[in-house]
Amino acid sequence: MSGNNILLDTNAIIAVLDGHPVAKEIINHNILHISFITELESLSYQNSLVRIDT
């Protein structure tokens, strides 16, 4: 394995999802870890992006 171990927080994950170039570069070359709470928060953010047509 190569790269650094990085613990991502919710803001970092949101930056990646939003296409931030520096955030995308960091995740490509490192070993990533997230906490259970960060995983839940990130999933909540992704679900909030889904548009509901009524």
Contacts in CASP RR format, 6 or more apart in sequence:
PFRMAT RR
TARGET T0000
AUTHOR 0000-0000-0000
METHOD contacts of the structure
MODEL  1
MSGNNILLDTNAIIAVLDGHPVAKEIINHNILHISFITELESLSYQNSLV
RIDT
1 31 0 8 1.000
2 29 0 8 1.000
3 29 0 8 1.000
3 30 0 8 1.000
3 31 0 8 1.000
4 30 0 8 1.000
4 31 0 8 1.000
5 30 0 8 1.000
5 31 0 8 1.000
5 33 0 8 1.000
6 26 0 8 1.000
6 30 0 8 1.000
6 31 0 8 1.000
6 32 0 8 1.000
6 33 0 8 1.000
7 33 0 8 1.000
7 34 0 8 1.000
7 35 0 8 1.000
8 27 0 8 1.000
8 32 0 8 1.000
8 33 0 8 1.000
8 34 0 8 1.000
8 38 0 8 1.000
9 38 0 8 1.000
10 38 0 8 1.000
10 41 0 8 1.000
10 42 0 8 1.000
10 45 0 8 1.000
12 23 0 8 1.000
12 26 0 8 1.000
13 34 0 8 1.000
13 38 0 8 1.000
13 42 0 8 1.000
13 45 0 8 1.000
14 42 0 8 1.000
14 45 0 8 1.000
15 22 0 8 1.000
15 23 0 8 1.000
16 23 0 8 1.000
16 24 0 8 1.000
16 27 0 8 1.000
17 42 0 8 1.000
17 45 0 8 1.000
17 46 0 8 1.000
34 42 0 8 1.000
END
